[in-house]
Amino acid sequence: MPTPILMPKLSDDMREGKILAWKKREGDAVESGEAIAEVETDKANLEVEAYSAGKLSKIIAPVGATVECGQPIAILLEEGEAEGEAAEAPAPAPAKKVAAPAQHAVPKEAAAPPDSQPAAAAVAPESAGAARQPGAKGVGAALAPAAEPAGGESVERVRASPLAKRMARVAELDLRSLEGSGPRGRVVKADVERAMASGEPRPAAAVASEKSPRVKSASQGLRDQLVPMSGMRRTIARRMAEAKPGAPHFYLTIDVEMTTALELRAQLNEQVAEEWGGKVSVNDLVLRAAALSLPRRPEVNASLAGESVQRHGAVHLGFAVSVEDGLLTPVIRDADRIPFSQLVKKARELAERARARKLKPDEYQGGTFTVSNLGMYGVTSFSAIINPGEAAILAVGAVGKRAVVSGDELRVGSVMTATLSGDHRIIDGALGAQLLQAFKALLEQPLRLLS
């Protein structure tokens, strides 16, 4: 008899999925294991595969429909079954929400090759430790509407990475005045940095005023709006509400002198950047120090397990990545055991996949400790919310020039502030302080990061 194809539960937290595209049309033959649709979950865009061969008889959930896990999205006729049997099959529950008119035939665009679709843009995980103070929000061009300038006047869409868009907003630069060096002319971080250093690009307000002379002030772009929460935003809201006040948080802050670490970074970028596939960032140094400090205090590399505490035998290090309407936390498996070069490459790869919403469930689940870094936005310090179940999260601010006392002398040094949020049910203040001491020692004697 006809077989319903159900919305799969692709992760532990997944409750529903949104149909982004159908890769098959009604009447098309389907092979077992073949991808038939692309689905947006709260963490990534994933493919739905057919569990058996046959013919796609009926598409129930059109593109744009949001369907609860376990509900049917299509009907498959196996070999030898007639179309009439599909018509006689029990009617499945309808899709939960439909954002577009029901269409049972796949639009031509759905069959187009991936390169013809808009490129995904953006920047950790379970709702990776949202900051308690305002942080930057990411951008994802693939699913977000085109940006509007002040006054609501529409403009041509600009291809740019989420980080480039954020940097341009902060610097009040107009992306339309920049020439992108990324794939297909995409504006990337390096383009914005280059433009800011040269002083060539004009402020966004100036460009917008030329294109929209009627706009007198940015305030005219403000208007009342009721914006529905995305699936990711709802998941973040739910998990953060579970964590706080669910977990009794305490906070410990420490200053780390980064002068020597920055010198080591400069040397690595001169000598091994090509071999490592890119430059080492300050965040890479932070992730490496966190990964190596946790085995020194294994009690912190733990999670709740009912009325017991599960201490983990390996460090699966999550790090927050800002994406459209939220953030994800990719997880570097065995971060304490892999070479520094591999950690740098893995962090870069996972961050790119997160921005493109292409993470697999095992790439953002199962973390044992999380790092959240807002230093690239100029934030000097903040406190993050613990990912539910984990014992702690480390919030890292910007590296900046500050007065440093060495013995009886005062000098200028590069300093970074780090704040540990701990779950008092799992660890105490002394353990958290000892972890911060190990973290600080590794960054202030950074050659140990290469071991």
N, C-alpha and C positions, 0 to 999 in steps of 0.2 A: 504494500500500500504506500501512498505518498509519504515521504519523510520530511518533517519540518526541520529547517535549519534554524537553530536557536542562537540568540545572542550569547556568546560564550563569556564566562567569567575569567578574564585574562589576568587578574591579579587579586590578591586577598581583599583589597579595599574597593574593588570595582563593583558598582551597583547597577550601572547602566552604561550604554554606549551610544554614540551618535554616528549614524551612517554618513560617511564622507563621500564615498564613491562606490559604485558597483562595477566590478571588473568583468562581469558577465551580463548578457542580456537574457531576457526571457526566451526560452527555446534553445539557448546555447548548450552544447555538451560540456559536462564537467568531469574532470578526473579526480579520483580520490587524492586528497591532500593538496588540491589546487586552490589557490587564493581566489575567492569570488567577490570579496568586498573589503573595503578599508574602513576601519572604525576608529573614532576618536574616543579615548578613555580619559579619565582625569589626569593621567600621567603621560600618555604617549599615543601615537597613531599606530595601530596594529592591523594586521590582516586577519580576516576570517577565512578559514579553510574548510572545504567540503570533506566530510568524513567518509563519503562513499561516492562512487562514480554514478553518473546518470545525466539527466537533463534538467536544467533550471526551468521549472514549469511556471512558477509565479513568484514575483517579488512583492512581499507584503509591506516592508518598511522602505519608503523612498529615501532618496538622498535628503539629508537634513533631519530625518526622524530620529528621536531619542528613544531607545528601547531598553527596558529593564532586562537584566541578565536572566536567561532562562526562557524568555519570550521569543516566539518565532519571528524571523525576519524574511524568510523565503520558504518555498516548497520545492523539494527535489523529487523528481520521478526517476526511479531506478530502471534499469534496462528491462524492457518487456512490459512496463506499466503504461497504460493509456492515459491520454489527457483527461478523459472523462472521470478517471479515478481521482484526479486532483480536485476536480469540481465537486466530487461527492465527499471529499475529506472534510472532517469537522473544521469549522471556521476557527482559526487561531485568534488569540487576543490581539487587538489592534495595537499599533505602536503608541507609546506613552505620549510623545509630543511630536508634532510635525512642524518643521520650520519652513517647509516649501510645499506646494501643491503636490498631491499624490501622483506619482508617475511610475508606472510599472515597467516601462521601457527605460533602458539605461540611456542617458543623454550621450551625444557623441563625445562630449568632453571627457566622460568617464573612461572611454576606451583609449584616450590619448596616452602616449608614453609619458613617464614621470617627468621628463625634462620639459614637457609643455605646460606643466602645472606651475603655479607661483611657488617660488622657493620659500622654504620655511625660514623664518628669522628668529633670533633670540639669544639668553644666557642659561637644589639640589634636591625629590625623594619622597619620601613621605613628606608631608608639608614642611620641609626642612627648616626647622627652627626659626619661625618668623620672629623678626626683631621686635622688641618692645617699644622701640622708638622708630619714627618713620624711616623706612629704607627705600631704596630705589625699586621700581617695578620694571619688569622686563617688557620686551616687545616681541611679538611673533607675527611676522608679516603674512604667513601662510593662511591664518584663519582670522586675522584681525581686519577690520575695515580700514580703508585708506585714511591717513591722518587728515585733519582739517586745520587750516590756519585760523587765526583769530577772526571772529566774525562769522565763522561757519562757511566761508567761501571754499568750495572744493578746489583741489589742486591735483596736478598729475601725480601719480603714485611714484615714489622713489624707492628703488631697491636698496635696502640697507640692512645690516645686521642689527639685532636688538641693542647690542652694546653701543654701536655707532649712533643709533637713534638717541639713546639715553645721554651719551656724551654731548651730542649736538644740542639736545634740549637744555642741558646744564649750561653749556657755553653760549646758548642763544644763537646758534649758527643754523643756517638754512641748508639742508642736505642737497637741495636742488642746485646749489652753487658749487658742489664738490664733484670731482671726477672719481668714480669708483675703480679700485684696482682688483676687486674680488671677482669671483665667477660671474660671467654675464654682466659685467659692469657694476656689480654690487658694491656699495660703499661699506667699508669695514673700518674697524678701530684705527688702523694705521693711517687711513685717509683723513679721518677727523683729527688725529694727533698732528699729522703733517700740516693740515690747514691751520690748526690753532697755533702751531709754532711759526708759520710763515705770516700769519695775520691777513691772508688773502681773502678768505670767505667773508661775505657780509652777514650781519646779524639777521636772524630769521625775520624779525619785525620789519627790517628794511626791505627784504625781498617780498614779503607778504604785502607791504604797503604799495609796492610798485604794481603787483598783480591785482591788488584789490584796493584801489585808491579810496573807496568809500569807508574803509575801516579806519576809525580814528583812535581806538585803543584796544588793547588785548582784552579788557574786561567785557567788551561787547560779545566775545566768544562764549561767555558763560551763559548757561541756560539750565533750567530744571530738567533732569533726566531720571528715569527709573530704569536701571540697567540690570537685567537678570543675571544672577550668579552663574558662572560657567561651572561645569562639572569639577574642574580643578579647584576653583574657589570654594565650592561647597565642601569638598574633601578637606581642604586646608582649615576651613572654619570648624568642621566637625572634630578633626584631630587636635587642633590647638585648644579647643574647648575641653577635650579630654585631658590634655596635658596640664592645662592651667585653668582653674585651680586644682585639677585632679592630682597633679604631682606637687608635693611641697618643695618649691624651688628655694635654693639659696645661691648667692652670687659671690664670687671671688675674683678680684682684679689684680693684675700684675703688669708692670712695665718691662719690656724687653728691649735691650739696646741692640739695634740691628746693623750697626756700622760695619762690623766684620762680615756679617752675613751678606750684606749688599756688595762688599768687595768680592766675596767668593762668587756671588751670582754673576758679577761682571766678568770675572775670569772664565766661568763656565760658558757664558754666552759668546765669549771670544773664541773659545777652544773647541767646544763640543756641540754648539747649537745645531750645526748641519747634521752631525751624527745622531743627535737626539730628536731630529725632526722639528726643531723650533727652539725658541729661547725659553730659558727658565724664568718663571715669574716669582714674585714674592709669595704668592699663594702656594706655589709648588714647595718652597722652603717651609712654609707653615704646615702644609699637609705632611711633609716628610718628618718634621719635628714632632707633630702630633702622633704619627704612626709609630715612631721609635720610642716616644715617652710612655705610651700606654703599657707595653710589656714590663716597664719598670714599676708601674702601679696597676697590676692586672685587676685589682678590685674595682677600678673605674670602668674597665672594659667589660661591662656587665649589663644585664637587663632583668626586669621582673619576670618571674615565672610563677604566677599564683602567689602563694605565701613563701616561695623560695626565691633566691637570687641565682640567676644563671650567669656564671663567669665563663666568658668565651675564650676558646683556645687560640683564636686568631683575631687580628684586627681587621674588621671590614669597615673601612673608613668612608663615611658619607660626607659630601661637601655640597653646600647649597649653590644652586645655579638659578638665576632669575630667568623666567620665561614669561610669555604672554599671560597676563592675568594671574600670576602666581609664581611659584618656584618649585623646582624639582631637586631631589638629592641623589645624584648618581652615587654608586657605591664602588670603591676600589677594593676588590677582594684581596685578602692577605697582604694588606698594605705594609705591614711590618716586616715581611719576608722578601719582598721583591726589591731589586736594585733601584736606586734613585732614578736612573735613566728610564726604567720601565714605568715607575710611578708617574713621572712627568708626562710620558707619552700616553699613559692610560687616562690620566686626568684630562688631558687635552681632547682625547678621542671621546670620552664620556660627556664632556661639556658640550662638544659639537653635536653629539647625538641628542642630548637633552634639548638643546636649542631648536633642533629640527623635529622634536617630538618623536624620535625614533628609538628611544630606549626600550629594551626588552624588560619584562617584569623582574628577571633575576639581576638586572643592572641597576635597579633602584630599590630593591627590597633586601632585608636581611642585614642592614647596617648595625654595627655595635657602638659606634661613636660618630658624632657629626661635627664638622667645622663650618661655620658661617662667617664669610669675610665680606665686609662692606667698605674695606679700606680704599678700593678703587673709586668710591664715590665721595671720598674726603671725610667720611665719618671717623672720628677719632676713637670713640668707644661706644659700646651698646651692650645690652643683655639680650640673649636669645632664649626662645622657649624650647624646652627639651622635646625631642621627638618621642612620642609615647612609647614607653617600654625601655628606652635607653637610660643609662645612669646620668649622662651629662652631655652638654654641648658646649663647644668653644666658640666664642664670638671674638672676631679679630678686627681691629680698626686700622686706620691708615698709618704708614710710617712717615714721621715728620721730624724736622729739626727741633731739638729741645736742649735745654741746659742739662748737662750731665756732670755729676760730682764724682771725681776719681781721686780718692785719698783726700788731700786738702786742696785740690785744684778743681777749678770749674772750666768746663770746655763744652763745645757744641757737639752733639751726637745725634744719630738717627735712632728714634725711639718708636716702638709700637706698643699699644695697649691691648691686652687680651683679657677677656672676662669669661670665666667658667661658670655656667649655670649647672647646678647639681641637684639631683633628686635625693632629698634627705631620707627617703625610705631605703635607698640602696647604699649611699655613701655619706660620709660626714665631712665637715669642713677641713679637718686635718688631711684626709686622703686627697681631697681636691687641691689643697695647697701644695702637697707633695708632687702631684701630677704637674701643676704649674711650674714648680721649681725645676723639674726634669725638662719640661718644655723650654723654659727660659735658658737653661744651661746648654741645651743642644743648639739653640739659635745663636747664643753668644760665643760658642766654640764650634762654629759651623762645619769644620772639617769632619766632625763626627757624623754629620749627615751623609757623608759619602761612604761610610762603612757598610 
